[in-house]
Amino acid sequence: MSGTSLNQVAGRRPAKTYDDGRVCAHRGCKTVLSQYNKNKFCWQHFQPVPRPARIPGPVPKT
């Protein structure tokens, strides 16, 4: 395994990270966010954006 890095598996990109020590943006919340969490809010204060329902296409004829 010479020439390989322990931090990177063959064929995979390293996980994207964000600033360390970030705190939830909700007023009064002191939850420290993970470096892998791209959101500005913790799970309790995160408001997901509604997405339209996926409508399946026509059933293929056999």
N, C-alpha and C positions, 0 to 999 in steps of 0.2 A: 504494500500500500504506500509505497514511496511516492511523494509528489501530490498526495491528497490532503485536504484539510479536514480536521475533525468537525469543524463548524459547518461544513457544507457537504451534503450528500450528493453523489453524482446525479446530474440531471435535474437538480432542484435549485431554485433560487433561495437565498436566505430570507427569513421572515422579515417583513417591513417593521421597523420600530419607530416609535415617536419619543418625544422628550421624556426623560425620566423625572419623576417627582411631580407630575401634573396633578391638579386637584379638580374635582367636579365643578363645573361652572354654575351649578344651581346655588342660589343664595343660601348661605348657612350650611351647606354640605361640605364636609371635610374629607370625603372619601378620596384616597389617592388612587389614580387611574393606572392601569397596567401600561407598560411601555408598548404593548401590542394592541391596545385599544385606541382606535383612530377617532372615536367620538369625544366630544367635549364634556359629556355627562356620564355619570355612573349608570349602572343598569336600573336603578330605582327612579332616576329622573330622565332617562332617555325617552324621547317621544318619537316612535318610528313614523316614517312618512308613508301614508297609505299608498298602495300601488294598485293599479287596476287588476281585477281577477283575470287569471289566464283561462281563456276559453279554448277548449280543444277543437282542433280542426275536424273536418269530415272523416268518418271512418272509411279506411281504404277498402275497396271491393276486392274480393278474392275470387 
